[in-house]
Amino acid sequence: MRAGWLALTLSWAACSARSEPATQDLLELERLSFVRPGRCSLPGTDLSLERPLVFDRFEVTRAELRHYWPDRALGGGRSWQEDAAHDAPERSDWPAFLDFHEAEELARARGMRLPTPREWLYVAVGGRDYKNPWGGLGRQFFANTLVFDTDGVNFSVKQPCNVGSYENGKSKPFGCYDLLGNVWEWVDGLVPGYEAAARGDELDAYLDNDFGTVASVMGGAYDSAWRPSFEFDAAVGVQRFHARRLAKDDTGPSFGARMCADAEAYLQAHAGRWGAGEAARARVVAVGRAWGRDDLARSHLKTLLADLRARPAAGVGLAWLEEGALSPP
């Protein structure tokens, strides 16, 4: 009888561990990619990354926006609230739309920041000069952009869609979705070489602007034509990137964001917030295993985690992440 009671107790404990709700920090960890540093250069543009990053695998969603700004999601006349159906449940996984200032504010609330243009491009081209994030030449079923068939008929979805819908279009090797299409993404700064490739009056008007009021968006959107991430403009001898310049207070359903952070600082600050118990451990281990799926990433991750774990008051979450990184791929 006692053995049966013990088995029932252990079974109940196991079920409790499995059903333990994940913390918001753990949910965010599972939506991040580990971007290892590396050399990457295009003619006239160095995109090399010196330090590892954690980088959103998905564009920020409307559900995430509601989590951080519940009061705004219920009203208040914010610019992104102009869409009457913005909070419809079936659109929770659509990308949130934000102006630059809102994107910066949300990044700070998450302990992150907007990527620089070079960081964004490094992830988009994979450190390997890919003209598309997925590395191939295909267009249809790879990205949510305007796509036309040979007769000029547009067969695009013509609206945002759930982030991560285009499995074939995720970036290699970092596994980030929608770096081409769905919504334009704000970056912190002006795209390298882009202003040099402008022409005539457009360039004059741009140079007359206060740089503090303009920023770049990158990657295209559901309402813009497909373009490669970069292409060489022989006429002016510079790289052109798939980017636009906007006023920082411009907004609309085709302008969204994704965030990043220095991996060392982020992991040190958040490792103690991923929860406790077997359920949390298993989920963090799975993240470490996914982050260390290739030899280069695993090598950088192991070095970083060994350094973080040697510091005073290192959280147990770092040990779980290291466990996953050291697991066979």
Buried (B, 14 or more C-beta within 10 A) or exposed (E): EEEEEEEEEEEEEEEEBEEBEBBEBBBBBBBBBBBBBBEBEBEEBEBEBEEBBBBBBBBBBBBBBBBBBEEBBEEEEBBBBEBEEBBEEEBBBBBBBBBBBBBBEBBEEBBBBBBBBBBBBBBBBBBEEBBBBBBEEEBEEBBBBBBEEEEEEEEBBEEBBBBBBBEEBBBBBBBBBBBBBBBBBBBBBBBBBBBBBBEEEEEEEBEEEEEEEBBBBBBBBBBBEBBBBBEEEEEEEBBBBBBBBBEBEBBBBBBBBBBBBBBBEBBBEBBBBBBEEEBBBEBBBBBBBBBBEEEEBBEBBBEBBEEBBEEEEBBBBBBBBBBBBBEEE
